Amino acid sequence: MKHELLFLGKIKDKFLTEGVEEYASRLRHYTSFYITLLKEKGRARGQQSAVDSEGMLLLQAIPTGALVVVLDPRGKQFSSEALSRQIDEWEMQGVKQVCYLIGGPDGHSSSVLQAADLLLSLSQMTFTHDMTRMLLVEQLYRAYTIKAGEKYHK
């Protein structure tokens, strides 16, 4: 199964970029994994038109037939083991590709939320959207090590 993360703009902090790259490299030992950076347009924070524009960019980048997982604070929370089981279930259902969408600091447009097959929350706590990128990649890596019965998880 192929996993693709769709991000708006580059990560600002070098240490987070390095973390994403490290976990992405580890994850590729288990599954097909890609990160697609979409160029966000300059905007003032809090403008709904910008959120809608970013939403259209994300939706246009989703490959046909992909399962869409949108990260959102109101989404379902999984333990690491449950996420591993969910990925296993998708594989057994024949899902060929999963796209994970992480929006900008003002969240997702209603059209992106409606397009989701799953709304996923990493925590009840608030993280920067850049930090969320690293945490998601690490959790995907962790899920695959759990599936493989490896000791990383413990």
C-alpha positions as protocol buffer text, in pm:
chain_id: "A"
residue {
  index: 1
  type: MET
  ca { x: 0 y: 0 z: 0 }
}
residue {
  index: 2
  type: LYS
  ca { x: 122 y: 350 z: -82 }
}
residue {
  index: 3
  type: HIS
  ca { x: 107 y: 628 z: 176 }
}
residue {
  index: 4
  type: GLU
  ca { x: 126 y: 990 z: 63 }
}
residue {
  index: 5
  type: LEU
  ca { x: 133 y: 1300 z: 281 }
}
residue {
  index: 6
  type: LEU
  ca { x: 6 y: 1620 z: 125 }
}
residue {
  index: 7
  type: PHE
  ca { x: 151 y: 1929 z: 293 }
}
residue {
  index: 8
  type: LEU
  ca { x: 104 y: 2298 z: 230 }
}
residue {
  index: 9
  type: GLY
  ca { x: 440 y: 2474 z: 225 }
}
residue {
  index: 10
  type: LYS
  ca { x: 779 y: 2386 z: 362 }
}
residue {
  index: 11
  type: ILE
  ca { x: 855 y: 2314 z: 726 }
}
residue {
  index: 12
  type: LYS
  ca { x: 1009 y: 2620 z: 888 }
}
residue {
  index: 13
  type: ASP
  ca { x: 1224 y: 2455 z: 1158 }
}
residue {
  index: 14
  type: LYS
  ca { x: 1529 y: 2256 z: 1049 }
}
residue {
  index: 15
  type: PHE
  ca { x: 1500 y: 2007 z: 1336 }
}
residue {
  index: 16
  type: LEU
  ca { x: 1144 y: 1917 z: 1232 }
}
residue {
  index: 17
  type: THR
  ca { x: 1249 y: 1880 z: 868 }
}
residue {
  index: 18
  type: GLU
  ca { x: 1526 y: 1644 z: 979 }
}
residue {
  index: 19
  type: GLY
  ca { x: 1280 y: 1448 z: 1194 }
}
residue {
  index: 20
  type: VAL
  ca { x: 1034 y: 1408 z: 906 }
}
residue {
  index: 21
  type: GLU
  ca { x: 1317 y: 1296 z: 676 }
}
residue {
  index: 22
  type: GLU
  ca { x: 1449 y: 1048 z: 934 }
}
residue {
  index: 23
  type: TYR
  ca { x: 1114 y: 880 z: 998 }
}
residue {
  index: 24
  type: ALA
  ca { x: 1024 y: 888 z: 628 }
}
residue {
  index: 25
  type: SER
  ca { x: 1350 y: 707 z: 550 }
}
residue {
  index: 26
  type: ARG
  ca { x: 1276 y: 444 z: 816 }
}
residue {
  index: 27
  type: LEU
  ca { x: 916 y: 403 z: 700 }
}
residue {
  index: 28
  type: ARG
  ca { x: 1022 y: 336 z: 340 }
}
residue {
  index: 29
  type: HIS
  ca { x: 1176 y: 7 z: 458 }
}
residue {
  index: 30
  type: TYR
  ca { x: 820 y: -119 z: 517 }
}
residue {
  index: 31
  type: THR
  ca { x: 595 y: 51 z: 265 }
}
residue {
  index: 32
  type: SER
  ca { x: 577 y: 291 z: -26 }
}
residue {
  index: 33
  type: PHE
  ca { x: 582 y: 642 z: 119 }
}
residue {
  index: 34
  type: TYR
  ca { x: 583 y: 987 z: -41 }
}
residue {
  index: 35
  type: ILE
  ca { x: 557 y: 1346 z: 70 }
}
residue {
  index: 36
  type: THR
  ca { x: 408 y: 1600 z: -168 }
}
residue {
  index: 37
  type: LEU
  ca { x: 469 y: 1964 z: -83 }
}
residue {
  index: 38
  type: LEU
  ca { x: 211 y: 2196 z: -229 }
}
residue {
  index: 39
  type: LYS
  ca { x: 300 y: 2560 z: -270 }
}
residue {
  index: 40
  type: GLU
  ca { x: 82 y: 2770 z: -46 }
}
residue {
  index: 41
  type: LYS
  ca { x: 1 y: 3118 z: -160 }
}
residue {
  index: 42
  type: GLY
  ca { x: 96 y: 3413 z: 56 }
}
residue {
  index: 43
  type: ARG
  ca { x: -193 y: 3511 z: 279 }
}
residue {
  index: 44
  type: ALA
  ca { x: -294 y: 3675 z: 599 }
}
residue {
  index: 45
  type: ARG
  ca { x: -379 y: 3432 z: 875 }
}
residue {
  index: 46
  type: GLY
  ca { x: -747 y: 3389 z: 951 }
}
residue {
  index: 47
  type: GLN
  ca { x: -882 y: 3460 z: 603 }
}
residue {
  index: 48
  type: GLN
  ca { x: -1152 y: 3209 z: 506 }
}
residue {
  index: 49
  type: SER
  ca { x: -1083 y: 3263 z: 135 }
}
residue {
  index: 50
  type: ALA
  ca { x: -725 y: 3148 z: 191 }
}
residue {
  index: 51
  type: VAL
  ca { x: -842 y: 2836 z: 379 }
}
residue {
  index: 52
  type: ASP
  ca { x: -1079 y: 2758 z: 91 }
}
residue {
  index: 53
  type: SER
  ca { x: -801 y: 2813 z: -165 }
}
residue {
  index: 54
  type: GLU
  ca { x: -567 y: 2583 z: 29 }
}
residue {
  index: 55
  type: GLY
  ca { x: -846 y: 2326 z: 46 }
}
residue {
  index: 56
  type: MET
  ca { x: -881 y: 2329 z: -332 }
}
residue {
  index: 57
  type: LEU
  ca { x: -504 y: 2276 z: -370 }
}
residue {
  index: 58
  type: LEU
  ca { x: -519 y: 1975 z: -138 }
}
residue {
  index: 59
  type: LEU
  ca { x: -827 y: 1823 z: -304 }
}
residue {
  index: 60
  type: GLN
  ca { x: -680 y: 1860 z: -652 }
}
residue {
  index: 61
  type: ALA
  ca { x: -364 y: 1677 z: -543 }
}
residue {
  index: 62
  type: ILE
  ca { x: -547 y: 1365 z: -420 }
}
residue {
  index: 63
  type: PRO
  ca { x: -500 y: 1077 z: -666 }
}
residue {
  index: 64
  type: THR
  ca { x: -818 y: 915 z: -795 }
}
residue {
  index: 65
  type: GLY
  ca { x: -927 y: 624 z: -579 }
}
residue {
  index: 66
  type: ALA
  ca { x: -710 y: 711 z: -279 }
}
residue {
  index: 67
  type: LEU
  ca { x: -847 y: 676 z: 72 }
}
residue {
  index: 68
  type: VAL
  ca { x: -841 y: 1024 z: 227 }
}
residue {
  index: 69
  type: VAL
  ca { x: -733 y: 1077 z: 588 }
}
residue {
  index: 70
  type: VAL
  ca { x: -767 y: 1436 z: 705 }
}
residue {
  index: 71
  type: LEU
  ca { x: -593 y: 1544 z: 1023 }
}
residue {
  index: 72
  type: ASP
  ca { x: -833 y: 1747 z: 1232 }
}
residue {
  index: 73
  type: PRO
  ca { x: -863 y: 1811 z: 1608 }
}
residue {
  index: 74
  type: ARG
  ca { x: -1221 y: 1675 z: 1602 }
}
residue {
  index: 75
  type: GLY
  ca { x: -1109 y: 1350 z: 1442 }
}
residue {
  index: 76
  type: LYS
  ca { x: -1085 y: 1000 z: 1581 }
}
residue {
  index: 77
  type: GLN
  ca { x: -791 y: 922 z: 1806 }
}
residue {
  index: 78
  type: PHE
  ca { x: -610 y: 588 z: 1784 }
}
residue {
  index: 79
  type: SER
  ca { x: -354 y: 425 z: 2005 }
}
residue {
  index: 80
  type: SER
  ca { x: -40 y: 327 z: 1814 }
}
residue {
  index: 81
  type: GLU
  ca { x: -155 y: -36 z: 1817 }
}
residue {
  index: 82
  type: ALA
  ca { x: -500 y: 58 z: 1688 }
}
residue {
  index: 83
  type: LEU
  ca { x: -348 y: 263 z: 1406 }
}
residue {
  index: 84
  type: SER
  ca { x: -139 y: -37 z: 1312 }
}
residue {
  index: 85
  type: ARG
  ca { x: -452 y: -253 z: 1305 }
}
residue {
  index: 86
  type: GLN
  ca { x: -633 y: 10 z: 1095 }
}
residue {
  index: 87
  type: ILE
  ca { x: -354 y: 8 z: 837 }
}
residue {
  index: 88
  type: ASP
  ca { x: -365 y: -372 z: 836 }
}
residue {
  index: 89
  type: GLU
  ca { x: -741 y: -359 z: 778 }
}
residue {
  index: 90
  type: TRP
  ca { x: -700 y: -116 z: 487 }
}
residue {
  index: 91
  type: GLU
  ca { x: -444 y: -350 z: 333 }
}
residue {
  index: 92
  type: MET
  ca { x: -681 y: -647 z: 369 }
}
residue {
  index: 93
  type: GLN
  ca { x: -960 y: -441 z: 208 }
}
residue {
  index: 94
  type: GLY
  ca { x: -735 y: -383 z: -92 }
}
residue {
  index: 95
  type: VAL
  ca { x: -676 y: -13 z: -37 }
}
residue {
  index: 96
  type: LYS
  ca { x: -393 y: 78 z: -273 }
}
residue {
  index: 97
  type: GLN
  ca { x: -322 y: 431 z: -156 }
}
residue {
  index: 98
  type: VAL
  ca { x: -386 y: 645 z: 151 }
}
residue {
  index: 99
  type: CYS
  ca { x: -344 y: 1023 z: 134 }
}
residue {
  index: 100
  type: TYR
  ca { x: -300 y: 1215 z: 457 }
}
residue {
  index: 101
  type: LEU
  ca { x: -392 y: 1583 z: 445 }
}
residue {
  index: 102
  type: ILE
  ca { x: -247 y: 1831 z: 691 }
}
residue {
  index: 103
  type: GLY
  ca { x: -378 y: 2183 z: 650 }
}
residue {
  index: 104
  type: GLY
  ca { x: -233 y: 2516 z: 741 }
}
residue {
  index: 105
  type: PRO
  ca { x: -253 y: 2691 z: 1077 }
}
residue {
  index: 106
  type: ASP
  ca { x: -618 y: 2784 z: 1025 }
}
residue {
  index: 107
  type: GLY
  ca { x: -728 y: 2426 z: 962 }
}
residue {
  index: 108
  type: HIS
  ca { x: -919 y: 2274 z: 672 }
}
residue {
  index: 109
  type: SER
  ca { x: -1200 y: 2403 z: 456 }
}
residue {
  index: 110
  type: SER
  ca { x: -1540 y: 2239 z: 481 }
}
residue {
  index: 111
  type: SER
  ca { x: -1485 y: 2081 z: 136 }
}
residue {
  index: 112
  type: VAL
  ca { x: -1171 y: 1902 z: 260 }
}
residue {
  index: 113
  type: LEU
  ca { x: -1349 y: 1780 z: 574 }
}
residue {
  index: 114
  type: GLN
  ca { x: -1637 y: 1648 z: 361 }
}
residue {
  index: 115
  type: ALA
  ca { x: -1396 y: 1464 z: 130 }
}
residue {
  index: 116
  type: ALA
  ca { x: -1241 y: 1272 z: 420 }
}
residue {
  index: 117
  type: ASP
  ca { x: -1286 y: 898 z: 455 }
}
residue {
  index: 118
  type: LEU
  ca { x: -1142 y: 937 z: 804 }
}
residue {
  index: 119
  type: LEU
  ca { x: -1088 y: 1238 z: 1027 }
}
residue {
  index: 120
  type: LEU
  ca { x: -781 y: 1167 z: 1238 }
}
residue {
  index: 121
  type: SER
  ca { x: -663 y: 1347 z: 1551 }
}
residue {
  index: 122
  type: LEU
  ca { x: -316 y: 1280 z: 1689 }
}
residue {
  index: 123
  type: SER
  ca { x: -399 y: 1423 z: 2030 }
}
residue {
  index: 124
  type: GLN
  ca { x: -631 y: 1649 z: 2225 }
}
residue {
  index: 125
  type: MET
  ca { x: -333 y: 1881 z: 2261 }
}
residue {
  index: 126
  type: THR
  ca { x: -255 y: 2145 z: 2002 }
}
residue {
  index: 127
  type: PHE
  ca { x: 60 y: 2114 z: 1790 }
}
residue {
  index: 128
  type: THR
  ca { x: 198 y: 2335 z: 1518 }
}
residue {
  index: 129
  type: HIS
  ca { x: 108 y: 2202 z: 1175 }
}
residue {
  index: 130
  type: ASP
  ca { x: 482 y: 2154 z: 1110 }
}
residue {
  index: 131
  type: MET
  ca { x: 520 y: 1945 z: 1426 }
}
residue {
  index: 132
  type: THR
  ca { x: 211 y: 1746 z: 1330 }
}
residue {
  index: 133
  type: ARG
  ca { x: 389 y: 1641 z: 1012 }
}
residue {
  index: 134
  type: MET
  ca { x: 675 y: 1483 z: 1206 }
}
residue {
  index: 135
  type: LEU
  ca { x: 444 y: 1321 z: 1460 }
}
residue {
  index: 136
  type: LEU
  ca { x: 231 y: 1166 z: 1185 }
}
residue {
  index: 137
  type: VAL
  ca { x: 530 y: 1019 z: 1001 }
}
residue {
  index: 138
  type: GLU
  ca { x: 669 y: 881 z: 1327 }
}
residue {
  index: 139
  type: GLN
  ca { x: 334 y: 721 z: 1411 }
}
residue {
  index: 140
  type: LEU
  ca { x: 313 y: 561 z: 1065 }
}
residue {
  index: 141
  type: TYR
  ca { x: 664 y: 424 z: 1116 }
}
residue {
  index: 142
  type: ARG
  ca { x: 565 y: 299 z: 1462 }
}
residue {
  index: 143
  type: ALA
  ca { x: 252 y: 133 z: 1319 }
}
residue {
  index: 144
  type: TYR
  ca { x: 460 y: -60 z: 1069 }
}
residue {
  index: 145
  type: THR
  ca { x: 713 y: -172 z: 1331 }
}
residue {
  index: 146
  type: ILE
  ca { x: 420 y: -297 z: 1540 }
}
residue {
  index: 147
  type: LYS
  ca { x: 287 y: -488 z: 1238 }
}
residue {
  index: 148
  type: ALA
  ca { x: 634 y: -637 z: 1187 }
}
residue {
  index: 149
  type: GLY
  ca { x: 662 y: -738 z: 1555 }
}
residue {
  index: 150
  type: GLU
  ca { x: 975 y: -529 z: 1603 }
}
residue {
  index: 151
  type: LYS
  ca { x: 1094 y: -380 z: 1932 }
}
residue {
  index: 152
  type: TYR
  ca { x: 1084 y: -9 z: 1835 }
}
residue {
  index: 153
  type: HIS
  ca { x: 738 y: 29 z: 1986 }
}
residue {
  index: 154
  type: LYS
  ca { x: 841 y: -75 z: 2337 }
}
